[in-house]
């Protein structure tokens, strides 16, 4: 007989299950924005041969690099969206907890 405890095998492959993505803090926004800017700069530098070649017309060999830039940009915007949604939720919860003052005239 085995006495193994039952564990929850929930898979966390989606972005909604990652705590720093669902409820990011300002520090997470700063870190990811910095990484996004650095990655975008390096990808563009690689695609344009250190900015010596024009970026457009885009060669077909760079489609994957541009897809990476677009995906990274989407992920950073999703982080900002989640941050502002979470902040608004916290603000609404605080407003609901605070006692309402009656104005007497």
C-alpha positions, 0 to 999 in steps of 0.5 A, spaced: 500 500 500 502 506 498 501 512 502 502 518 497 498 524 498 493 526 493 496 532 489 493 537 485 496 536 478 493 543 475 497 545 469 500 552 468 501 553 461 496 559 460 498 566 461 492 567 466 495 562 471 502 565 472 501 570 478 506 575 475 502 576 469 495 576 472 497 581 477 503 584 476 506 589 480 510 596 478 517 592 479 514 587 474 512 592 469 519 596 469 523 589 469 519 587 463 518 593 459 526 594 460 527 587 457 522 588 452 526 594 449 532 591 450 530 585 446 526 589 440 533 593 440 537 587 439 532 584 434 532 590 430 540 591 430 540 584 428 535 585 422 538 591 419 545 589 420 547 594 426 543 599 423 547 599 416 541 596 412 534 599 411 529 596 415 524 596 409 523 593 404 522 587 409 526 581 407 522 574 407 528 572 412 526 576 418 519 574 418 520 570 424 524 576 428 518 581 426 513 576 429 517 575 435 517 583 436 510 583 435 508 577 440 513 581 445 509 587 444 503 584 445 505 581 451 508 587 454 501 591 453 497 585 456 501 586 462 500 593 462 492 592 461 492 587 467 496 591 472 491 597 470 485 592 471 488 589 478 489 597 480 482 599 478 479 592 482 483 594 488 481 601 488 474 599 487 474 594 493 477 599 498 472 604 496 467 599 498 470 597 504 471 605 507 464 608 510 461 613 506 460 619 509 453 623 509 454 630 507 449 634 511 448 641 509 
